[in-house]
Amino acid sequence: MGHAFDHVLSTDAARTYKPSPRAYRLGVDALRMERQDVLFVAFAGWDAIGARRFGHPSYWMNRSQAPAEAWEPGPVGSGKDMADLLAFLGVPSAS
């Protein structure tokens, strides 16, 4: 599937794991963008919070409907699926 994406990033390249800031830096370095300009979409609540602590706005795609994490700063948005994410981004529904 790598041919379908401009960038495929792995924390292996930084020799670290999230929530290390070096892991989140991979995206801003690859995209050549400022951290506050990259929306980080996470499956896990702790990952969304780690991204926020790094400086990304983050969105928690809570597919499993897990209880919210109590850490701050929390994600700027959350939802259960891609439709919720698209609504958060203001992308019109296809239906």
N, C-alpha and C positions, 0 to 999 in steps of 0.2 A: 504494500500500500504506500510505500514511501514516495513513489512517483506522483501521488495525488496531492502532496503537500510541499510547500516551499521550504519548510524546516521541520525536521524531526529531531527533537531534543531529548536528551537523557541525562539524569544526574550522574551517570557514569563518567561523563566528560568532566565534571567538576570534582569527581571523587568525593562526593558528599551526598547527603540525603536531606530531603525537606524535613523540617522547616529551616534548614540552614540558609542564610541569605545568599550564599554562593549558588545554591540550587535555583533560586528565583532569578538571579542575575543572568542565567543562561538565556532566558527569553529576551530580556532587554538588549543584551549584547548581540544576539542573532538578528533581532529585528531593527537594531540601531534606533531604538526609541527610548524615551524617558519612562521610568517605571510607572509614573502616574498616568501615562497615556496607554497602558496595556491593561485591558480587563482580563484578569486571571479567573478562569472558571474551574472550580474544584469540585470533586466528588465528595470529599471529606470536609467536615466542618473545620477541623484543625488545620487543614491545608489552606482553606479560604482565609482563616485568621492569620496563618503564617505569611501568606501573600500580602495581606493588609499591613502587617508589621513591617514588611519589606518596603512597602510604599505603593503597591498595586491597589487599584480598586479591585475588589474581588466579588465574585458571585458564587454562591453555594448551590450547586445542582443536587439537591437532596433527594435523590431517587428512592432511597430506602425509607424516607420520612423519619430519619433519626431525630432524637430530641436536639434542640439547639444547644450549642456549646455556650458556656457562660463567659468565655474569655473576651477581652476587648483588645483592639477594636474588632468588631464583628464585620461580616461581609456587607457590602453596600446593597446587596439584593440576594434573594434566594427563591427557589422554586423547585418543582418536582420533576420537570422534564424540559426538553428542548423548546416546546411551545411556550412555557413560562419564561425561558431565557429570551426568546424572540420578542415576547411581549414586553419584557423589561427593557430590551434594546429599542423598542418602538418599531419593530419590523412588522408590517401588516401580515395577518394570517392568510394562508393560501386558500382557506375554505370560505 
